[in-house]
Amino acid sequence: MIRTLLGVSLLVILGACAHDPRVDLAQKRFGLMPDGRPVDEFSLTIPGGVGVKLISLGGIVSSITMPDREGKVDDIVLGFASLPSYLAGHPYFGCITGRVANRIAHGRCVVDGKELVLARNNNGHHLHGGERGFDKHLWNGVPYRDPRGAGVIFTRRSPDGEEGYPGNLDCEVRYLLTSEGDLEIHYEAVTDKTTLVNLTHHSYFALQGRGQGDVLDQRLMLRAARYTPGGTELVPNGAIANVAGTPFDFADYRRLGERIEAAGGYDLNYVLDNEGRGVALAAVLIHDRSGRSLEVWTDQPGLQLYTGNFLDGSLRDCGLPFEKHGGVCLEAQCFPDAPHHPHFPSILLRKGDVYRQTTIYKFRNR
């Protein structure tokens, strides 16, 4: 299995003696799957600060609460309070997305000379791992503590042939909430056969508060001077273009709604200036009215900006509707449709290699 998995028990034991006492950790039953398997909920809380809830279905972040500058606490991600709402279907709220996040054109590609035939679950293309991607599976969750905070380690094996992908893939996703209010996500995966891997986290951030209108007045800055353009079906055409002079330019802070109509709604991959050379600042989102802000740090070469264009108010939580543009996704990743574009960063994972990824969301008040 993966290196960190061997240390799970040790982490839990050490955490009892040496951990940051400011991060509380609790676990309870969230519900039962149709086949009777239990779904657990894990709660991580900083007194007076950020709180995070995760469930073992899809490794989903179901809730992130934080105060505004006046101390009013809101949930700032889209999600549900009950398991039946998740089981009824949703647009990837807060989940681990894979085995390959984003799109592969026409659900076909070649790996080591062999054509893979994948599910075509989005306008004739393969999206977010197929019909039953990682978001729809139960993960094994183990709570843990370390000197900087507390978290949950989620693991599962994606079997050879799942959704058309070769190789058994052993995955570990480690969430850690620090006492500073940072949510760290560390991914690892190994395979016994060459395969494709591109994992990401798919929270819809709503700094205005869940179900309290849209995100269009929020200001975004992206450290990305280029992007990978695509057509109406949102599949990159292979070009890498400059954002300067286009509605896609967020090099300086701009309101999400300022040019969203000209952009046709944002759903595109940005080429980060750091290009995956270590963990670096990728984006900052600010809601001036509440004083809440979010920083995204990652070691990935790309970041998908998606402004909830397909939300229409039909999904609700506790009576509150999720309106169009009610949340914004900032998904650290390799580039979409990478297998068809050799000049894009590779998403091949070979036997003996380890896939690693780190993304950190930092929640602050201004």
C-alpha positions as CSV (number, residue, x, y, z in Angstrom):
1,M,0.0,0.0,0.0
2,I,1.1,3.7,0.2
3,R,3.8,4.9,2.5
4,T,1.5,7.0,4.7
5,L,-0.9,4.2,5.1
6,L,1.7,2.2,7.0
7,G,1.8,5.1,9.5
8,V,-1.9,5.5,10.2
9,S,-2.0,3.7,13.5
10,L,1.2,5.4,14.6
11,L,-0.3,8.8,13.7
12,V,-3.4,8.1,15.8
13,I,-1.3,6.9,18.8
14,L,1.1,9.8,18.7
15,G,-1.8,12.2,18.3
16,A,-3.0,11.2,21.8
17,C,0.2,12.5,23.2
18,A,1.4,15.3,20.9
19,H,-1.3,17.2,19.0
20,D,-2.6,20.7,18.7
21,P,-5.4,20.9,21.3
22,R,-7.1,23.8,19.5
23,V,-8.5,21.5,16.8
24,D,-11.4,19.3,18.0
25,L,-12.2,16.1,16.2
26,A,-15.4,14.0,16.4
27,Q,-16.9,11.1,14.4
28,K,-20.5,9.9,14.1
29,R,-22.8,8.0,11.8
30,F,-24.1,10.1,8.8
31,G,-26.4,7.5,7.4
32,L,-26.6,4.1,5.6
33,M,-26.1,3.3,1.9
34,P,-28.9,1.4,0.1
35,D,-27.0,-1.8,0.7
36,G,-26.7,-1.1,4.4
37,R,-23.1,0.0,4.6
38,P,-22.5,2.9,7.0
39,V,-21.4,6.4,6.0
40,D,-19.4,8.2,8.6
41,E,-19.2,12.0,9.3
42,F,-16.0,13.5,10.6
43,S,-16.0,17.0,12.2
44,L,-12.9,19.1,12.6
45,T,-13.3,22.4,14.5
46,I,-11.2,25.3,15.7
47,P,-13.0,27.0,18.6
48,G,-14.4,30.4,17.3
49,G,-13.0,29.7,13.9
50,V,-13.2,27.4,10.9
51,G,-15.1,24.1,11.1
52,V,-15.0,21.3,8.5
53,K,-17.2,18.3,8.1
54,L,-16.3,15.4,5.8
55,I,-18.2,12.2,4.9
56,S,-16.9,8.8,3.8
57,L,-19.0,8.8,0.7
58,G,-16.8,10.3,-2.0
59,G,-14.5,11.8,0.6
60,I,-16.8,14.7,0.4
61,V,-16.3,18.0,2.3
62,S,-20.0,18.5,3.2
63,S,-19.5,21.7,5.2
64,I,-17.0,24.4,6.0
65,T,-18.1,27.1,8.4
66,M,-16.4,30.3,9.3
67,P,-17.2,33.6,10.8
68,D,-17.4,36.9,9.0
69,R,-15.6,40.0,10.3
70,E,-18.5,40.6,12.7
71,G,-18.4,37.1,14.0
72,K,-21.5,35.8,12.1
73,V,-20.9,32.1,11.2
74,D,-22.0,30.8,7.8
75,D,-21.5,27.6,5.8
76,I,-19.3,28.6,2.9
77,V,-19.5,25.5,0.6
78,L,-22.4,24.0,-1.2
79,G,-23.5,20.6,0.2
80,F,-26.3,18.8,2.0
81,A,-27.1,18.0,5.6
82,S,-28.4,14.5,4.8
83,L,-27.2,11.4,3.0
84,P,-30.4,10.9,0.8
85,S,-29.7,14.3,-0.9
86,Y,-26.2,13.2,-1.9
87,L,-27.5,9.8,-3.1
88,A,-30.2,11.5,-5.2
89,G,-27.4,13.1,-7.3
90,H,-25.5,16.3,-7.3
91,P,-22.9,18.2,-9.4
92,Y,-19.8,16.8,-7.6
93,F,-20.3,18.9,-4.4
94,G,-17.1,18.8,-2.3
95,C,-15.9,15.4,-3.5
96,I,-12.7,13.7,-4.5
97,T,-12.8,13.6,-8.3
98,G,-11.2,10.9,-10.3
99,R,-9.7,8.5,-11.4
100,V,-9.2,11.4,-13.9
101,A,-10.8,14.7,-13.1
102,N,-12.2,16.9,-15.9
103,R,-12.6,15.7,-19.5
104,I,-11.1,13.2,-21.9
105,A,-12.3,13.8,-25.4
106,H,-14.8,11.2,-26.8
107,G,-14.0,8.9,-23.9
108,R,-11.1,7.3,-25.8
109,C,-7.3,7.6,-25.6
110,V,-4.2,5.4,-26.0
111,V,-2.0,4.2,-23.1
112,D,1.2,2.3,-24.0
113,G,-0.2,1.5,-27.5
114,K,-3.6,0.2,-26.2
115,E,-6.8,2.1,-26.7
116,L,-8.8,2.8,-23.6
117,V,-12.6,3.0,-24.0
118,L,-14.1,5.0,-21.2
119,A,-17.6,6.1,-20.2
120,R,-18.9,9.0,-22.3
121,N,-21.0,10.7,-19.6
122,N,-20.8,14.4,-20.7
123,N,-21.8,15.4,-24.2
124,G,-20.0,12.4,-25.7
125,H,-16.9,12.9,-23.6
126,H,-15.5,11.3,-20.4
127,L,-15.9,13.5,-17.3
128,H,-14.6,13.2,-13.7
129,G,-13.9,9.4,-13.8
130,G,-17.1,8.3,-15.6
131,E,-20.5,7.1,-14.7
132,R,-19.4,6.0,-11.2
133,G,-16.3,8.0,-10.4
134,F,-14.5,8.3,-7.1
135,D,-17.2,10.7,-5.8
136,K,-19.8,7.9,-5.8
137,H,-17.8,5.3,-3.8
138,L,-17.4,4.7,-0.1
139,W,-14.0,5.4,1.2
140,N,-12.5,4.1,4.4
141,G,-12.0,7.0,6.8
142,V,-9.6,7.1,9.7
143,P,-9.4,10.2,11.9
144,Y,-5.9,11.3,13.0
145,R,-4.1,14.0,14.9
146,D,-0.7,15.6,14.4
147,P,1.1,18.5,16.1
148,R,-0.4,21.0,13.7
149,G,-4.1,20.0,13.9
150,A,-6.4,17.1,13.2
151,G,-7.8,15.4,10.1
152,V,-9.1,12.3,8.3
153,I,-7.2,9.8,6.0
154,F,-9.5,8.4,3.3
155,T,-8.4,5.3,1.4
156,R,-9.8,3.0,-1.3
157,R,-8.7,0.6,-4.0
158,S,-10.0,1.4,-7.5
159,P,-9.9,-2.1,-9.1
160,D,-8.4,-2.9,-12.5
161,G,-11.0,-2.1,-15.2
162,E,-13.1,0.3,-13.1
163,E,-14.7,2.7,-15.5
164,G,-12.4,1.4,-18.2
165,Y,-9.1,2.3,-16.5
166,P,-6.3,-0.3,-16.3
167,G,-4.6,-1.3,-13.1
168,N,-5.5,-1.6,-9.5
169,L,-5.0,1.9,-8.1
170,D,-4.5,2.3,-4.3
171,C,-5.4,5.8,-3.3
172,E,-5.0,7.8,-0.1
173,V,-6.4,11.3,0.4
174,R,-5.4,13.0,3.7
175,Y,-7.3,16.0,4.9
176,L,-5.8,18.1,7.7
177,L,-7.3,21.1,9.4
178,T,-4.6,23.2,11.1
179,S,-5.1,25.5,14.0
180,E,-4.4,28.4,11.6
181,G,-7.5,27.7,9.6
182,D,-5.8,25.9,6.7
183,L,-7.4,22.8,5.1
184,E,-4.6,20.8,3.6
185,I,-5.3,18.0,1.1
186,H,-2.5,15.5,0.4
187,Y,-3.1,12.8,-2.3
188,E,-1.1,9.7,-3.0
189,A,-1.7,6.8,-5.4
190,V,0.1,3.7,-6.7
191,T,-0.8,1.3,-9.4
192,D,0.2,-2.2,-10.5
193,K,-0.2,-1.4,-14.2
194,T,0.3,1.8,-16.2
195,T,-2.8,3.9,-15.9
196,L,-4.0,7.5,-15.9
197,V,-4.5,9.6,-12.7
198,N,-5.5,13.2,-12.2
199,L,-7.2,13.8,-8.9
200,T,-8.8,17.1,-7.6
201,H,-11.1,18.5,-5.0
202,H,-14.5,19.8,-6.1
203,S,-15.9,22.1,-3.5
204,Y,-18.2,25.0,-4.6
205,F,-17.1,27.9,-2.4
206,A,-19.7,30.4,-1.4
207,L,-18.0,33.0,0.8
208,Q,-21.3,34.9,1.0
209,G,-22.9,31.9,2.8
210,R,-24.5,28.7,1.5
211,G,-27.8,29.4,-0.3
212,Q,-27.4,33.2,0.1
213,G,-27.3,34.3,-3.5
214,D,-24.5,34.2,-6.0
215,V,-20.7,34.7,-6.0
216,L,-20.6,37.4,-8.8
217,D,-19.6,40.3,-6.5
218,Q,-16.6,38.4,-5.2
219,R,-13.1,39.4,-6.4
220,L,-10.7,36.8,-7.8
221,M,-7.0,36.9,-8.5
222,L,-5.3,34.1,-10.4
223,R,-1.6,33.7,-10.8
224,A,-2.0,32.5,-14.3
225,A,-1.1,34.4,-17.5
226,R,-2.2,31.6,-19.8
227,Y,-5.1,29.2,-20.2
228,T,-6.1,26.2,-22.4
229,P,-8.9,27.3,-24.6
230,G,-11.7,24.9,-25.7
231,G,-14.9,24.9,-27.6
232,T,-18.5,24.8,-26.5
233,E,-18.0,21.3,-25.2
234,L,-15.3,22.5,-22.8
235,V,-12.5,20.2,-24.2
236,P,-9.1,21.9,-24.8
237,N,-8.1,22.2,-28.4
238,G,-4.4,21.9,-27.5
239,A,-3.6,25.5,-27.7
240,I,-2.1,27.5,-24.7
241,A,-3.2,31.1,-25.0
242,N,-2.5,34.3,-23.1
243,V,-5.3,35.7,-21.0
244,A,-4.3,39.3,-21.5
245,G,-7.0,41.3,-23.3
246,T,-9.7,38.6,-22.8
247,P,-12.6,38.1,-20.3
248,F,-10.5,35.3,-18.7
249,D,-7.8,37.7,-17.3
250,F,-7.7,37.6,-13.5
251,A,-4.1,38.7,-13.1
252,D,-5.4,41.6,-11.1
253,Y,-8.4,41.3,-8.8
254,R,-11.7,41.4,-10.7
255,R,-15.2,40.7,-9.7
256,L,-16.4,37.3,-11.0
257,G,-19.5,38.9,-12.5
258,E,-17.7,41.8,-14.3
259,R,-17.2,40.0,-17.6
260,I,-18.9,36.7,-17.0
261,E,-21.4,37.2,-19.8
262,A,-18.7,38.0,-22.3
263,A,-16.9,34.8,-21.1
264,G,-20.1,32.7,-21.4
265,G,-19.7,31.7,-17.8
266,Y,-16.3,30.5,-16.5
267,D,-15.4,26.8,-16.9
268,L,-11.8,26.6,-18.0
269,N,-8.4,25.5,-17.1
270,Y,-5.7,28.0,-16.2
271,V,-2.0,27.4,-16.7
272,L,-0.5,28.4,-13.4
273,D,2.6,30.6,-13.5
274,N,4.4,28.3,-11.2
275,E,3.7,25.4,-13.5
276,G,3.7,22.8,-10.7
277,R,7.2,23.6,-9.4
278,G,6.3,23.1,-5.7
279,V,3.5,24.4,-3.6
280,A,2.8,28.0,-4.5
281,L,-0.1,30.5,-4.3
282,A,-2.5,30.0,-7.2
283,A,-5.6,32.1,-6.4
284,V,-7.2,34.4,-3.9
285,L,-11.0,34.9,-3.6
286,I,-12.3,37.8,-1.5
287,H,-15.9,38.6,-0.4
288,D,-15.6,42.3,0.6
289,R,-19.0,42.5,2.3
290,S,-18.3,39.7,4.8
291,G,-14.6,40.1,5.0
292,R,-14.0,36.4,4.2
293,S,-11.2,35.4,1.9
294,L,-9.9,32.1,0.5
295,E,-6.3,31.4,-0.7
296,V,-5.5,28.4,-2.9
297,W,-2.0,27.0,-2.8
298,T,-1.0,24.0,-4.9
299,D,1.8,22.1,-6.6
300,Q,-0.3,21.3,-9.6
301,P,0.3,23.0,-13.0
302,G,-3.4,23.9,-13.7
303,L,-6.4,25.3,-11.9
304,Q,-10.0,24.9,-13.2
305,L,-12.3,27.9,-12.6
306,Y,-16.0,27.0,-12.6
307,T,-18.7,29.4,-11.6
308,G,-21.6,27.0,-11.1
309,N,-23.1,27.8,-14.5
310,F,-25.4,24.8,-14.5
311,L,-26.9,25.4,-11.0
312,D,-30.6,26.4,-11.4
313,G,-32.1,26.5,-8.0
314,S,-33.6,23.0,-8.2
315,L,-31.1,21.7,-5.6
316,R,-31.7,22.8,-2.0
317,D,-30.3,22.3,1.4
318,C,-32.6,23.0,4.4
319,G,-34.9,24.9,2.1
320,L,-32.2,27.2,0.7
321,P,-31.8,26.9,-3.1
322,F,-28.5,26.7,-4.9
323,E,-28.9,29.3,-7.6
324,K,-27.0,29.8,-10.8
325,H,-23.4,31.0,-9.9
326,G,-24.2,30.1,-6.3
327,G,-20.7,28.8,-5.8
328,V,-17.3,28.8,-7.4
329,C,-14.9,25.9,-7.9
330,L,-11.1,26.3,-7.8
331,E,-9.9,22.8,-8.8
332,A,-6.1,22.2,-8.7
333,Q,-5.2,19.7,-11.4
334,C,-3.3,18.6,-14.5
335,F,-4.7,19.9,-17.7
336,P,-8.0,18.4,-19.1
337,D,-7.7,16.0,-22.0
338,A,-4.0,15.6,-21.4
339,P,-3.7,12.1,-23.1
340,H,-4.5,13.8,-26.5
341,H,-1.9,16.6,-26.1
342,P,1.7,15.4,-25.6
343,H,2.9,19.0,-24.7
344,F,0.5,19.0,-21.7
345,P,1.8,17.7,-18.4
346,S,1.5,13.9,-18.4
347,I,-1.1,12.2,-16.2
348,L,0.4,8.7,-16.8
349,L,1.2,6.7,-13.7
350,R,3.4,3.7,-14.0
351,K,4.0,0.7,-11.8
352,G,6.6,1.6,-9.2
353,D,5.9,5.3,-9.3
354,V,3.8,7.3,-6.8
355,Y,1.3,10.0,-7.7
356,R,1.4,12.8,-5.2
357,Q,-0.5,16.1,-5.1
358,T,-0.9,18.8,-2.4
359,T,-3.5,21.5,-2.4
360,I,-4.1,23.9,0.6
361,Y,-7.2,26.1,1.1
362,K,-6.5,29.0,3.6
363,F,-9.6,30.7,5.1
364,R,-9.1,34.2,6.5
365,N,-11.0,37.3,7.6
366,R,-10.0,40.7,6.3
